[in-house]
Amino acid sequence: MSALDTGNGIPDAIRAKAFDAFVTENESRSPGKGTGLGLYVVRRCAELIGASVGFANTAPTPYVTEVDVRIPLELA
């Protein structure tokens, strides 16, 4: 299963930690810019059912980011 996004994308500088809690592109965490919990919640939910998440190497045009949720066949 994949989720696609047409937003700004995930900068390379934070991709390795993007699924951690409170990681955002905006270090000041200005109001309205997000809390950095969305991808953390996705990863945590996936882990609880034995699945995993990660970024696809490339997203199809016009999308910028593709997140893959990998669910083992025995769970599907």
C-alpha positions in Angstrom: 0.0 0.0 0.0 1.3 3.5 -0.8 0.4 7.0 0.2 1.4 9.8 -2.2 1.8 13.5 -1.5 2.1 16.6 -3.8 3.4 18.9 -1.0 7.0 20.1 -0.5 8.4 16.7 0.0 10.7 15.4 2.7 14.2 17.1 2.6 17.1 14.7 2.4 18.5 16.1 5.7 15.6 14.7 7.7 14.5 11.6 5.7 16.4 9.2 8.0 14.5 10.4 11.0 11.2 11.5 9.4 9.3 8.6 11.1 10.5 9.7 14.6 8.2 11.7 16.8 8.2 15.5 16.5 10.5 15.7 13.5 9.5 18.6 11.2 11.2 20.5 8.4 10.5 23.6 10.4 12.8 23.6 13.5 10.9 26.4 15.1 7.6 24.4 14.9 5.6 27.5 14.1 1.8 27.4 14.6 0.0 25.8 11.7 3.1 24.0 10.4 2.4 20.6 11.9 3.7 18.8 14.9 5.8 16.2 13.3 3.6 13.3 14.6 1.9 12.1 11.4 4.6 9.8 10.0 5.4 8.7 13.6 1.8 7.6 14.1 1.8 5.7 10.8 5.0 3.9 11.7 3.8 3.0 15.2 0.5 1.7 13.9 2.3 -0.4 11.3 4.7 -1.8 13.9 1.8 -2.8 16.1 0.4 -5.1 13.4 3.8 -6.4 12.3 4.0 -4.2 9.2 6.7 -1.6 8.3 6.9 1.7 6.5 9.5 3.5 4.4 10.0 6.0 1.6 9.9 4.8 -2.0 13.0 5.7 -4.0 11.0 7.8 -6.4 7.4 9.0 -6.5 5.4 9.0 -9.8 4.8 12.5 -11.3 3.1 14.8 -10.1 3.7 13.4 -6.6 6.7 14.4 -4.5 6.8 11.8 -1.8 5.6 8.2 -1.6 5.4 6.3 1.6 5.1 2.5 1.4 3.4 0.5 4.1 4.5 -3.1 3.8 2.2 -5.7 5.3 3.4 -9.3 5.5 1.2 -11.7 3.5 0.1 -13.6 6.6 -1.4 -10.4 7.9 -3.1 -9.2 4.7 
